[in-house]
Amino acid sequence: MKITYYGHASLGIEVGGKNIIVDPFITANELAKHIDITQLKADYILITHAHGDHILDVEAIANNTGATIVSNAEIAGYYEKKGFNTHPMNHGGSWNFDFGKVKYVTAIHSSSFPDGSYGGNQGGFVIEGEHKNIYIAGDTALTYDMKLIPLRTKLDLAILPIGSNFTMDVEDAIIASDFLECDKVLGYHYDTFGYIKINHEEAKKKFYDKDKDLMLLEIGGSLEL
């Protein structure tokens, strides 16, 4: 499994011979200007919630690739009405896709489209590949529900927001990693706006002091599991 960071909360995942894009907000992110979305491959686009900083480039990428949009029922329905291929889900539900199993799990945040349309209930994703398992938290506060995830899935990586103000901060992300029983964390949802700028070295040291590994990738950078 290869995971590429496209800035903010945008990810690319290569797993099971398929390409997945998560929450694409790239073209309006000044920090990600070197990323050309027309070159991105996507068989699926996973959307955690409907906020503009998570859906901005969904339609452009879907039009370019023919990707299937996977999200909660309301978001899937929104895009289905626009003629896109979709797969609706909801909390607690799982589906076996051709790249692995996906479960839609709870998050504590809000979810509405920029045009005011209802975006359903926000969530996150647990992806079980053939060899590796990851959790993509989406935008969320620290929640006790995270303790439920390792009861079903042993995680190899947790992808957690760390920018504070709109989501968890670094300290809460450390507690989340305890709840998830996963000490390997990829941080995201930070630095894009003034409200969520962080000190990278301080953040990594706080994780290190708890015998945990916080990875902060350069935009366009990748890691392999």
C-alpha positions, 0 to 999 in steps of 0.5 A: 500500500502506497500513500501520497500526501497532496496537502491539507486532508487530500491523499492518494492511495495505491492498493490492490492495483487500484488508485484512490483519492481522498478528500481532494482539495488541491487547486485552491491550496497555495501549498499544493500548486505543484500538484497537477490534478489532471495527472492524478489517477483515480478509480475511486474518490473517498469523501469524508464529509461535504465541506469545501476544503474536502470536495473542491476537486471531486468533480474535476477528478471524477470527470477526468478519470471516471472514478466512483465516488464513495461517501455517505448516502447524502453526499453520494446522492448529491453527486449521483444527481450530477451524473457521477458514479457513486457508492453510498455508505453510512456509519458502521457499514462495510463493503468489499471493493475490488481493492479491499474492504472499506468501513465508514466510521463515525467522526465528530465534526459537521458536514454541509456543501458550500452551496448549503446542501445537506451533507449528511453525517461526517465520517472516516474510513477504515480500509483493509487491504490484502496486507495492510490496514489503515484508518483515515479519521477525516475531520474529527474531535477526539472520540471514544468511538475510536476504541471500537476500531481495533476490536475489529481491525489491527491498524498499520497506520492511523491518519489523523488531523492535528491542526486544532481549531477545527479538529483534534490537536497534537495532544488529542491525536496522541490519545487517539493513537492510544485508543486506536492501538496504533503508534504509527501516525500520519498527520494531516489537516494542518498548515493550510490556513492560519488557524491550523498552522503547527510547529512541526518539530514540536509536534513530532517530539510530542509523539516521540516522547510517548514512543510514537511515530508522527510522520509529516510528509512533504506535499507530493511525498509518499510512504509505503506500508 
